[in-house]
Amino acid sequence: MKRTSEPKRVAIYARVSTKSKAKGRRQQDTENQLAQLRQFTATKNWTIVHEYVDRVTGKHSDREQFQRLFADAAERRFDIVLFWSLDRFSREGAGKTFQHLERLRSNGVDWWSLKEEYLRSIGPFAEAVLAILAVIAKQERVRISERTLAGLEKAARTKGHFPGRPKVKVDIKRARAMRRRGLSFREIAQTMGVSPATVLHRLAE
């Protein structure tokens, strides 16, 4: 998404974790972030229209000010979101974070990380940065999928079965009785309404 002019209205987002040892320390960290962000906007001659501050973990997106930021972005109340660093914006992983950033862009709002020189959606490296983030997000989704599959397989081995299609119910005693009477696997399968391969597999278990 190309921009025809420099954004003028800026929303600042700052966050500190609740894991900080003391309330005073959290307040200080927040003010340090805000001071640097304000100073940067001044050098750009941008206008700060709102400051959103959360004092919670960044591992979840249900942060009050974070959600308010997106609600206001949908109404185009600012042109760019400025945050101190990407991990201050979100710590939900590459996939989720990329979705948040793309959500801003879909609303016509750019974003800019103060401490990460090239991490921004505007400028000569913007498209390359977005492409790299998209690849990282895709790789993360693949890893999550692989870990999920591995977990299912491990659980299945522990319980003595494997994930996949549920086994077709076959009356083993009845099938064995028909087999003893000389019926073929195909005849047994037709009688029981299953495939010959299923009968063969279940009798071999």
PyMOL commands that set and color helices and strands:
alter all, ss='L'
color gray80, all
select helices_A, chain A and resi 23-44+64-74+86-89+94-106+126-159+172-180+185-192+196-204
alter helices_A, ss='H'
color red, helices_A
select strands_A, chain A and resi 9-15+47-54+80-83+110-113
alter strands_A, ss='S'
color yellow, strands_A
deselect
rebuild
show_as cartoon
